Amino acid sequence: MVSAAIARDLRSRYGADYRIMRAASGPEALTVLSRLALRDQPVALIVADQRMPQMTGIEMLKQARTSTPGAKYLLLTAYADTDVAITAINEIGLDYYLLKPWDPPEEGLYPVIDDLLEDWRQENPDRTSDVRVVGHRWSDRSYEIKTFLARNHVPYRWYDIERDAEAGRLRDLANATPADLPLVLVPEGDTLRSPSVLNLADALGLRTTARRPLYDVCIVGGGPAGLAAAVYGASEGLSTVIVERQAPGGQAGESAAIENYLGFPKGLTGSDLARRAIAQASRFGAEMVLARDVVGFEQRGPVRTVLFDGSGEIEARALIVATGVSYRRLDASGLDEFTGRGVYYGVTASEASQCQSEDVYIVGAANSAGQAALNLSRFAKRVVLVVRAASLAGTMSKYLVERIEGTPNVEVRYRSEVVAGRGDGHLEGLTLADRGSGITEEVSSSWLFIFIGATPHTEWLGSDVARDDKGFIITGQDLLAPAYVRHWPLPRPPFTLETSVPGVFAAGDVRLDSMKRVASAVGEGAMSIYHVHRYLATV
Ligand SMILES: Cc1cc2nc3c(=O)[nH]c(=O)nc-3n(C[C@H](O)[C@H](O)[C@H](O)COP(=O)(O)OP(=O)(O)OC[C@H]3O[C@@H](n4cnc5c(N)ncnc54)[C@H](O)[C@@H]3O)c2cc1C
């Protein structure tokens, strides 16, 4: 019997770390899952056979979403059921389907399960972690620290000082005053009191300074473009360092589901993509310097130098700028004071799960807003997408629009905007305006997520690196256009992706006319290394 065989194989490999439970039918499995949910016992993975007695695997998994929204779903199928399984990826958020038989399990089963369990552990850090954070739910410092930990894949447990008795106990044990919050308790070392991200990174043993005096290539920015450049640079023998001010993954790291990246039919989370890319870059020997903001650039003869905020610098023979873009601020009265206290630019797993059973508002009409709406709809009671235009068709991919239309607790409010926010210490309500009639409406909500386009922040490059009026970097043949040609200093034409400073390249969203997609950023990052080689051959 399939259930006995899979339970046996799972037990032999994962039995020491997980409790493996077996049910002989769909209804029996649903009863067990509800019981676990009532006891608040987390379920990491549900494996269902499509052909089960009384109900199909897909029917069972669909119903299981209610009691176990965070679990990973694996469907065992026969070849003939493949089409049904592919449809289930969209319909019920199936994570993977596996063709039977899976023998030998070392090849056919365990690699898939390892991946799914690792994803689950990343998404449920509080279940598996040694780092503890104690603070106020609505404090922007708590938000900053939780975001830093989450995006750097450091599991942590969160204790809300107003809600958890354990939080008060830890605060008293640490003799902490209100100004010391948030506290970060690490397994080894002193308790950190409202630490800067640099101090936190140091305490966690993350690297914050460079090892060598000079590198072949320094990459600024650890998004998809920077990580791809690191993988290709290091794998092709260049001494490579990447500097990231927050967490590797960049904007993509905030995406709940990247569905258009080649090779991942179910899609993958940005954080999963980042985690894999970091492991790959490290395996090839790329060095990663974290929690350092690059604020200056200097040319010292053939050496290209980047300067860190505070102190510190890195020298390299070539530089790749892969700093991407960051969100524009929403200009609405009273909102700024609630940034990190109910108003968020982007969304991480920790905020998503805290919106449980609440009304959530999202501003934006592009794919990032659409993905966020779908992600948050798994937790929130209702998600309202506030859109200035009369339709989403021009700005959001068709597959996302269809998904949003098919999700009952997502509502789209067209021709509308958020014009004000209010609250006491944290966001409590919003004023929405109809753009046609001007009529306003007050709504109650503690959650506003904003996705309204982005700008590059390239001022730190100084005047030698030519940029357009918005700050996007001009590269390659574009530098030979009449408006920019005066910036290019050499008789040879610039290499593709080279900026007006020879030996400095730009890749990904920060580049003028880039495609603003994960795949194109990865492609440009990889390609930039080819041109770095060509440049280094000229000096
Ligand atoms: C929520 C969301 C969902 C998305 N979904 C998709 C999708 O499904 N499919 C898709 O193809 N695209 C998607 N995108 C777009 C995609 O993520 C971007 O096109 C891609 O991440 C660009 O990569 P990048 O490396 O050029 O820049 P970024 O991803 O922006 O990375 C830049 C990195 O540089 C760092 N940095 C910036 N300045 C400095 C500095 N001065 N010093 C040190 N570090 C610095 C930043 O912290 C950041 O980590 C999404 C974007 C968002 C925001």
The ligand as an ORCA input file, in Angstrom:
! r2SCAN-3c Opt
* xyz 0 1
  C       7.677     42.033     -4.229
  C       8.366     41.825     -5.560
  C       8.013     40.743     -6.352
  C       8.662     40.525     -7.571
  N       8.313     39.437     -8.304
  C       8.953     39.157     -9.458
  C       8.629     37.985    -10.201
  O       7.752     37.210     -9.831
  N       9.316     37.752    -11.332
  C      10.288     38.580    -11.790
  O      10.909     38.274    -12.807
  N      10.604     39.709    -11.127
  C       9.963     40.015     -9.965
  N      10.262     41.161     -9.272
  C      11.319     42.042     -9.802
  C      12.699     41.478     -9.464
  O      12.723     41.126     -8.094
  C      13.805     42.479     -9.767
  O      13.765     42.782    -11.141
  C      15.169     41.915     -9.412
  O      15.238     41.606     -8.028
  C      16.276     42.917     -9.749
  O      17.481     42.381     -9.311
  P      18.755     43.300     -9.033
  O      19.819     42.377     -8.562
  O      19.036     44.142    -10.209
  O      18.351     44.317     -7.894
  P      17.681     44.142     -6.452
  O      16.908     42.902     -6.388
  O      16.983     45.437     -6.216
  O      18.918     44.003     -5.463
  C      19.760     45.080     -5.182
  C      20.475     44.823     -3.867
  O      21.452     45.827     -3.671
  C      21.485     46.227     -2.301
  N      21.999     47.595     -2.251
  C      21.453     48.695     -2.816
  N      22.214     49.772     -2.591
  C      23.279     49.346     -1.847
  C      24.414     50.006     -1.289
  N      24.619     51.325     -1.492
  N      25.291     49.281     -0.572
  C      25.109     47.924     -0.398
  N      24.045     47.267     -0.921
  C      23.152     47.965     -1.622
  C      20.027     46.143     -1.877
  O      19.910     45.986     -0.459
  C      19.558     44.911     -2.647
  O      19.710     43.731     -1.885
  C       9.649     41.423     -8.041
  C       9.990     42.532     -7.260
  C       9.356     42.740     -6.031
  C       9.726     43.932     -5.203
*
